[in-house]
Amino acid sequence: DFLRSEIDQHDLVSFDFFDTLFFRNTLDPEDVFFYIGKKFSIGDFSKIRKEAQTKAFQKMHADGKKEINIAGIYEFINIEGSDSSVLMQEEYEFEKKILLPNPEIFQIFLELINSGKKVVVTSDMYLSEAFFHEVLEAYDVKNVPIFSAADMNATKRDSGEIFALVSQQMNVEPRKIIHIGDNETADVKRPRQKGLSAYHYKFEPSVAFDKKKASI
Protein backbone atom coordinates (compact mmCIF):
# COMPACT_ATOMS: atom_id res chain seq x y z
CA ASP A 1 0.00 0.00 0.00
CA PHE A 2 2.85 2.35 0.81
CA LEU A 3 4.50 1.68 -2.55
CA ARG A 4 1.27 2.25 -4.46
CA SER A 5 0.82 5.55 -2.60
CA GLU A 6 4.35 6.61 -3.53
CA ILE A 7 3.78 5.65 -7.17
CA ASP A 8 0.65 7.80 -7.32
CA GLN A 9 2.76 10.84 -6.48
CA HIS A 10 5.11 10.37 -9.45
CA ASP A 11 4.74 10.63 -13.21
CA LEU A 12 7.14 7.83 -14.16
CA VAL A 13 8.05 4.54 -12.51
CA SER A 14 11.41 2.86 -13.18
CA PHE A 15 11.77 -0.84 -12.36
CA ASP A 16 14.98 -2.75 -11.76
CA PHE A 17 14.80 -6.06 -13.62
CA PHE A 18 16.77 -8.85 -11.92
CA ASP A 19 15.62 -9.75 -8.37
CA THR A 20 12.90 -7.12 -8.53
CA LEU A 21 10.68 -7.48 -11.60
CA PHE A 22 11.96 -10.99 -12.44
CA PHE A 23 13.77 -13.76 -10.56
CA ARG A 24 16.05 -16.46 -11.92
CA ASN A 25 14.69 -19.91 -11.12
CA THR A 26 18.11 -21.12 -9.92
CA LEU A 27 19.87 -21.32 -6.57
CA ASP A 28 22.61 -19.01 -7.85
CA PRO A 29 22.87 -16.80 -10.97
CA GLU A 30 26.12 -18.52 -11.89
CA ASP A 31 24.33 -21.87 -12.16
CA VAL A 32 23.85 -20.79 -15.78
CA PHE A 33 27.58 -21.32 -16.36
CA PHE A 34 27.44 -24.77 -14.77
CA TYR A 35 24.59 -25.73 -17.08
CA ILE A 36 26.49 -24.64 -20.20
CA GLY A 37 29.61 -26.51 -19.10
CA LYS A 38 27.56 -29.65 -18.51
CA LYS A 39 25.72 -29.43 -21.83
CA PHE A 40 28.89 -28.94 -23.87
CA SER A 41 31.10 -31.17 -21.69
CA ILE A 42 33.40 -28.33 -20.67
CA GLY A 43 34.28 -29.25 -17.08
CA ASP A 44 35.85 -25.94 -16.05
CA PHE A 45 33.49 -23.65 -17.98
CA SER A 46 32.29 -21.79 -14.87
CA LYS A 47 35.86 -20.76 -14.09
CA ILE A 48 36.56 -19.84 -17.72
CA ARG A 49 33.37 -17.76 -17.97
CA LYS A 50 34.07 -15.85 -14.73
CA GLU A 51 37.65 -15.14 -15.77
CA ALA A 52 36.42 -13.87 -19.14
CA GLN A 53 34.05 -11.46 -17.41
CA THR A 54 36.90 -10.14 -15.27
CA LYS A 55 39.00 -9.57 -18.38
CA ALA A 56 36.07 -7.84 -20.10
CA PHE A 57 35.79 -5.44 -17.16
CA GLN A 58 39.52 -4.75 -17.33
CA LYS A 59 39.24 -3.93 -21.03
CA MET A 60 36.18 -1.80 -20.34
CA HIS A 61 38.14 0.34 -17.88
CA ALA A 62 41.12 0.55 -20.24
CA ASP A 63 38.82 1.75 -23.03
CA GLY A 64 37.16 4.33 -20.75
CA LYS A 65 33.74 2.70 -20.95
CA LYS A 66 31.16 2.23 -18.19
CA GLU A 67 29.69 -1.23 -18.86
CA ILE A 68 30.47 -4.48 -20.62
CA ASN A 69 28.23 -6.56 -22.88
CA ILE A 70 27.91 -10.28 -23.37
CA ALA A 71 29.76 -10.21 -26.70
CA GLY A 72 32.66 -8.47 -24.99
CA ILE A 73 32.81 -11.24 -22.40
CA TYR A 74 32.87 -14.02 -24.97
CA GLU A 75 35.71 -12.34 -26.86
CA PHE A 76 37.88 -13.70 -24.05
CA ILE A 77 36.59 -17.27 -24.29
CA ASN A 78 38.66 -19.48 -26.56
CA ILE A 79 38.08 -23.18 -25.90
CA GLU A 80 39.54 -25.70 -28.29
CA GLY A 81 36.78 -27.58 -30.09
CA SER A 82 34.06 -25.12 -29.00
CA ASP A 83 32.52 -22.18 -30.86
CA SER A 84 32.32 -19.21 -28.48
CA SER A 85 29.40 -17.73 -30.43
CA VAL A 86 27.40 -20.94 -29.85
CA LEU A 87 28.23 -20.86 -26.14
CA MET A 88 27.21 -17.19 -25.95
CA GLN A 89 23.87 -17.87 -27.64
CA GLU A 90 23.26 -20.77 -25.26
CA GLU A 91 23.81 -18.48 -22.27
CA TYR A 92 21.51 -15.86 -23.81
CA GLU A 93 18.70 -18.35 -24.39
CA PHE A 94 19.12 -20.09 -21.05
CA GLU A 95 18.95 -16.76 -19.20
CA LYS A 96 15.54 -16.19 -20.79
CA LYS A 97 14.39 -19.71 -19.97
CA ILE A 98 15.04 -19.48 -16.23
CA LEU A 99 13.43 -16.09 -15.63
CA LEU A 100 10.13 -15.92 -13.77
CA PRO A 101 8.13 -12.77 -13.00
CA ASN A 102 8.00 -11.76 -9.37
CA PRO A 103 4.22 -11.79 -8.76
CA GLU A 104 4.40 -9.11 -6.09
CA ILE A 105 6.08 -6.51 -8.29
CA PHE A 106 5.10 -7.73 -11.76
CA GLN A 107 1.42 -7.30 -10.90
CA ILE A 108 2.02 -3.64 -10.06
CA PHE A 109 4.07 -3.30 -13.26
CA LEU A 110 1.16 -4.61 -15.35
CA GLU A 111 -1.41 -2.47 -13.55
CA LEU A 112 0.61 0.65 -14.26
CA ILE A 113 1.04 -0.20 -17.92
CA ASN A 114 -2.69 -0.86 -18.30
CA SER A 115 -3.52 2.43 -16.56
CA GLY A 116 -1.36 4.40 -18.98
CA LYS A 117 1.31 5.33 -16.44
CA LYS A 118 4.80 5.94 -17.82
CA VAL A 119 6.91 2.90 -16.99
CA VAL A 120 10.51 1.95 -17.86
CA VAL A 121 12.94 -0.86 -17.03
CA THR A 122 16.40 0.23 -15.88
CA SER A 123 19.11 -2.42 -15.54
CA ASP A 124 22.83 -2.70 -14.90
CA MET A 125 23.52 -5.80 -16.93
CA TYR A 126 25.69 -7.00 -19.78
CA LEU A 127 22.59 -8.06 -21.71
CA SER A 128 21.12 -5.76 -24.34
CA GLU A 129 17.79 -4.01 -24.66
CA ALA A 130 16.65 -6.73 -27.07
CA PHE A 131 17.00 -9.38 -24.35
CA PHE A 132 14.65 -7.54 -21.98
CA HIS A 133 12.09 -6.97 -24.74
CA GLU A 134 12.14 -10.67 -25.59
CA VAL A 135 11.53 -11.64 -21.96
CA LEU A 136 8.69 -9.15 -21.54
CA GLU A 137 7.05 -10.04 -24.85
CA ALA A 138 6.75 -13.65 -23.62
CA TYR A 139 4.29 -12.20 -21.09
CA ASP A 140 2.57 -10.05 -23.73
CA VAL A 141 4.25 -6.86 -22.53
CA LYS A 142 5.42 -4.71 -25.43
CA ASN A 143 6.83 -1.25 -26.05
CA VAL A 144 8.13 -0.61 -22.54
CA PRO A 145 11.27 1.58 -22.79
CA ILE A 146 14.40 -0.28 -21.69
CA PHE A 147 17.44 1.48 -20.26
CA SER A 148 20.17 -1.16 -20.35
CA ALA A 149 23.65 -0.21 -19.14
CA ALA A 150 25.17 -2.47 -21.81
CA ASP A 151 23.62 -0.35 -24.56
CA MET A 152 23.80 3.09 -22.97
CA ASN A 153 27.35 3.09 -21.59
CA ALA A 154 25.97 4.39 -18.30
CA THR A 155 25.16 2.58 -15.06
CA LYS A 156 23.11 2.76 -11.91
CA ARG A 157 25.79 1.43 -9.59
CA ASP A 158 28.74 3.77 -10.24
CA SER A 159 27.39 7.31 -10.37
CA GLY A 160 23.78 6.85 -11.39
CA GLU A 161 24.31 8.39 -14.84
CA ILE A 162 21.67 6.16 -16.36
CA PHE A 163 18.98 7.82 -14.25
CA ALA A 164 19.81 11.17 -15.83
CA LEU A 165 19.29 9.53 -19.23
CA VAL A 166 15.91 8.17 -18.11
CA SER A 167 14.86 11.68 -17.11
CA GLN A 168 16.13 13.26 -20.32
CA GLN A 169 14.83 10.70 -22.79
CA MET A 170 11.44 10.28 -21.11
CA ASN A 171 11.12 14.06 -20.64
CA VAL A 172 10.21 13.74 -16.96
CA GLU A 173 11.85 15.75 -14.16
CA PRO A 174 13.91 13.60 -11.76
CA ARG A 175 11.72 14.57 -8.80
CA LYS A 176 8.70 13.12 -10.61
CA ILE A 177 10.35 9.70 -11.09
CA ILE A 178 10.41 6.82 -8.61
CA HIS A 179 12.78 3.89 -9.08
CA ILE A 180 12.08 0.48 -7.53
CA GLY A 181 14.89 -2.02 -6.96
CA ASP A 182 16.59 -4.43 -4.59
CA ASN A 183 20.17 -3.12 -4.47
CA GLU A 184 20.73 -0.52 -1.76
CA THR A 185 23.48 1.29 -3.66
CA ALA A 186 22.41 1.00 -7.30
CA ASP A 187 18.65 1.20 -6.73
CA VAL A 188 18.35 3.49 -3.74
CA LYS A 189 21.39 5.67 -3.08
CA ARG A 190 22.25 6.47 -6.70
CA PRO A 191 18.76 7.47 -7.89
CA ARG A 192 18.31 9.65 -4.82
CA GLN A 193 21.63 11.33 -5.56
CA LYS A 194 20.23 12.14 -9.01
CA GLY A 195 17.09 13.70 -7.54
CA LEU A 196 14.73 10.73 -8.00
CA SER A 197 12.66 9.03 -5.36
CA ALA A 198 13.55 5.40 -4.64
CA TYR A 199 11.83 2.40 -3.07
CA HIS A 200 14.05 -0.35 -1.67
CA TYR A 201 12.39 -3.63 -2.56
CA LYS A 202 13.55 -6.42 -0.27
CA PHE A 203 13.17 -9.88 -1.73
CA GLU A 204 11.24 -12.39 0.34
CA PRO A 205 11.73 -15.90 -1.13
CA SER A 206 8.27 -17.04 -0.09
CA VAL A 207 6.72 -14.36 -2.29
CA ALA A 208 7.54 -16.12 -5.55
CA PHE A 209 8.79 -19.64 -4.98
CA ASP A 210 11.03 -21.73 -2.80
CA LYS A 211 14.41 -21.39 -4.48
CA LYS A 212 15.70 -24.49 -2.69
CA LYS A 213 13.14 -26.55 -4.58
CA ALA A 214 13.64 -24.78 -7.88
CA SER A 215 14.83 -26.82 -10.82
CA ILE A 216 16.26 -25.88 -14.20
Summary of the structure (lengths in Angstrom):
residues: 216
radius of gyration: 17.8
end to end distance: 33.7
largest distance: 56.5
contacts: 681
relative contact order: 0.19
helix: 50%
strand: 13%
